[in-house]
Structures are given as structure tokens and as C-alpha cells.
Amino acid sequence: MKDVGSTNMRIRSFVLQKFPAARKRVFNDDVQLLESGIIDSLGVLDVVGFLEQTFNIRVDDDDLTPENFGNVKCIGSFVEKKSGQSKVNAG
């Protein structure tokens, strides 16, 4: 399994590149992305596309919850969980 820190770093880098609001304030893995205004509801779709392409996972509508997409740590944990499920289902 991949290192969660490296997953979080890739997600954080994407957010910083894609969403200018992330560069205008203190941004770390615990910052609430939607509540802080860094990402809006359409931005979540950009994040989903990035996750699906980068980590080769499928994000279902039921997955779009604050527990999974609240902040970088949540997203990283979600990716690790989904990656693990993919490997179990493939094997």
C-alpha cells in the first residue's frame, strides 16, 4: 500500500495548483476545503476527476460526503481505502 503522506502531498499539490484561494491563505491538510471557500461544489468535481485519473479509483456519488472530502487528510484516507478495495476486488 502507498504511503498516506505521499498521497496527501499529491492531493495538496493539486489543490494548490487548481484553486487560487488555497494559495491566498494558510493551507494545510486539516483546512476544511468547502467551508473555507477554497473549493466550491463544482471544484469537487475537479478533485474527483483528479483522484480517478491519478489514483485509478472510482468515486461514486455516495462517496461525496464531508467525511471523505472535508479536507486533504479526509481525501487521502478515502483514496487509500478505495485503493485497498480495488486491489481486493481485483485479486
N, C-alpha and C positions, 0 to 999 in steps of 0.2 A: 504494500500500500504506500501511496505517496506521502510525503511529509506535509502535514497540515499547514505549517508555516510557509512552505513554498506555494501551496495552493492559495493561501490568503494573500501572499505577496503578488501573485499574478492577478488576482481579483482587484486588489488595491490599485495596482498599476493601471488596469483597465479603467477603473472608476476615475482615477486622476486624469487620464488621457481624454476620456469621453465626456466628462461632466465638469465644466469650468467652475461650478460652485464648490467643488471639492478642493480646488486649488486656492480658493479665496478665504479659507478658514482652517482652523485646526482640524485635521482629518486623521483619524486612526481607525483601527479595526473595530472599535466599540461605538463609533458615532452612528446614530440612527439615521439611515440614508433617506428615508421618506420624510420622517418627522423634521429633519433638519433642512429639508428642501434641496439636498444635494441631487437627489434623483426624484423625478415625478413618475406618475403611473406609466407614461409612455417610455420613460427611461428604464423601467423594469423590463420591458420587452427587449431593449438593447442588451441588458445584462443577461437575460435568458438566452438570447442568441449567442452571446459570447460564451456562456457556460456550455451550451450544447456543442458548439464547434470546438472549443478549446479542450474540454474535458471528456468529449464523446459520451455525453449523458443525454437523457431525455427528461425535460421538465414538463410535467403535466399541469393542467390548470389547478388541480387540487394541491399542488406543491407550492403555489404562490401565496404563502402565508407570511405574516410577520416573523414567525418562528424561524422560517427558512431564509427570509430576505430582509430582515431588520437591519443588519449591519454586516460588515465584511466577515466577522467571526461566524455569524449565523450561516452566511452563504458558503463559507469554507467548510463548515461541518456538514451542511447539506450536500455539497459536492462529494465529500469523502463518503458519506452514507450512500449516495446514488452510485458512485463508482464501485463501491463494495457490492451493491446489489447487482450491478451489471455483470461483475465478474462471477458472482454466484449463479446468476441466471444463464450465463454463457457456458459455465463449466459443468 
